[in-house]
Amino acid sequence: MAEADGFAGGDLEKAGLRLSVAGEVATVTLARPERRNAMTGHTWQALAHVGQMLPEAVRIVIVRGEGSTFSSGIDLNMFRPGGVAGETSLMDRVADGSADDAELDRVIADYQEGFTWLRRPDIVSVAAVRGHAIGAGFQLALSCDLRVLTDDAQLCMKEPALGLVPDLTGTKPLVDLVGPSRAMELCLTARSVSAAEARELRLAELVVEEAELDGAVDDLAAALLAVPREAASATKGLLQGASARTLQEQAAAERRTQAGRLRALAAQAAETRG
Ligand code: ACO
């Protein structure tokens, strides 16, 4: 079991994260349970760093929260006088004139990198959601390929209720999964979705009792690892592109991808023979 090194600008622990890697499985733990795993800009930069330094052997990334809550979203102290030690609030930077639109774009793009890597075709990411996933926490769960929820889980896109929009890459997967009308209803009411409803809305692949969560996620990881790596990543790439392609384009993509697979398998067979 390898532990992650620190990263420039503060170590992972300080940013509220832990990473452990066991062979082909990496586990990223949101580790600020006393704040219900509230996140800051540093947390998202640290998440991006985890994506960059992930060992090549890793095929499965499990994202979980320590304690009773997956994540309570952004650290609300970012919006309060005094803020969070070591963090600069974007709101304060807008107010004091130090962040123009280009700077806001740059900083938010930087934060989004903490979320986008979870879709990489060479890995499968699984959110293990116990309790609440609110705002940025819900967007983090949505950034994962698959979600396993405890039966007491609650998902909530809280940002509009705070006068904000969800900007951590959660809106696209939400619309893709539940459709634009339901996504609008969920975001514009900022209501909580129970685990049972989340399963109905296809926001959860699996809902399990609290005590079963770790075992269910381990079983899922084992099942995912049973499929050969190259075939899994080629298939993930195909599936990810499917909704943006016409049937003809998708059929062509299948042919191209299969040709690559057949060549690789033939080369492997030749190597084994000779
Ligand atoms: N930011 C900062 N501190 C937080 C946050 C947060 N997002 N959430 C909880 N905490 C703190 C609480 O202030 C409390 O601190 P204290 O012990 O010093 O009083 C501690 O964590 C425990 O919180 P409780 O509310 O007592 O925990 P409980 O388990 O009862 O409830 C829940 C958990 C449902 C997550 C609740 O804390 C909550 O609703 N938090 C706010 C969620 C929120 O609005 N997030 C912003 C979303 S928008 C976005 O992410 C962009």
Boltz pocket constraint, residues with backbone or C-beta under 6 A from the ligand:
constraints:
  - pocket:
      binder: B
      contacts: [[A, 33], [A, 34], [A, 35], [A, 36], [A, 38], [A, 68], [A, 69], [A, 71], [A, 72], [A, 73], [A, 74], [A, 75], [A, 76], [A, 77], [A, 132], [A, 134], [A, 135], [A, 136], [A, 137], [A, 158], [A, 159], [A, 162], [A, 164]]
      max_distance: 6.0
